[in-house]
Amino acid sequence: MTFYNQNRGYTIDADELDSNWKHIGQGSRLPMAGTAMTTTSGVYNLGSDIYRWKDVHVQNIDMSTDLNAVAITGDSASVVALSNNEGFEHCFNLIAEVTLTATASAIEITGLNGDTDEIYWVMIKLIKATSSGDWFSMYINNDDAANYGYQYLLGENATVTSARKITHTSIYVGGAGNSLGVCGFSESFIYAKTGNERLVLTRMLKSGGGTWVYQNWNFGSIWNNISDTITNLKFSVADIQPNTNIQIWTKR
Amino acid sequence: MKIIKTENETTEHGEFKVQTQSNGIKVRILKKPSASYKAKMEKRAEAEKARQVIEDERLARERLIKERMRDIAIKQLEDEGKI
């Protein structure tokens, strides 16, 4: 659509006027200026400090820069938006999540950078078939050699036990599939940065069903690799059932 | 964080469903393991079961010892009239 400039003394016909209306009204409502009503960017405001629109009703907000540090108050609770993620740089953010919709044998998360992220918080809800309690193993960078070790504390009914293993081939991060319970829930914190061995703290409910919980485990695990950047985490056991959910959180 | 692409991939390990997230991270789900991968997992599972049997026997022995010690302690306290 062409915009026809209307100066004093200029006779505009209906087609030109129609073109002007359509030029201004076409498609998105874009900021325009100048005699040719050309579109502008980053020039004009919507409202001002004194004259404000009442409410904003939109489906999405797409911003080219960060939201400015402004306190927005009203009848409902205050919301404080922070520029450059100030105040959020020390929060855990969800960086990967998967919920299975079909049976699987392994779930691998790739594209990680353990040196940048430093700490991973892994939460797992594991659903297994009713075979006898299988462990859900985690392999760092696909390492399945005897480069791991652990020390655990176990509570089962009224019995508390502990043990250590110094040549293990994975890190236990979950378990389920006892004949009385198909669910397991666990969380693990992984210290992921190179320079030292990588350390993992895990606590898990292993196999639950109805009102019954089979075991409660606390693991301290270690991976003896001190130099390779962690780029992927693989979680594996046979017959992982649908609705199994894995979340990876980190400080981003 | 959204899934921006989902595709299938086949490797030596089997058939994967690969989801690419908007932050560059990929989630690779092994839907159908290859025969060699299955064999490897079964071998690991067998080794794990053997290890677990030994561990379960050790735990059962510890439970038995603790229960017996508890019984002895209760009897002693009863004999002493303390409970």
Interface residues (C-beta under 8 A of the other chain):
Chain A: L94 I95 A96 E97 V98 L100 A102 T103 A104 S105 A106 I107 E108 I109 T110 G111 L112 D134 W135 D144 L154 E156 T159 T161 A163 T169 S236 A238 I248
Chain B: M1 H13 G14 Q19 Q21 N23 G24 I25 K26 V27 R28 I29 L30 K31 K32 P33 Y37 K38 M41 E42 R44 A45 E48 E55 R58 L59 E62 R63 K66
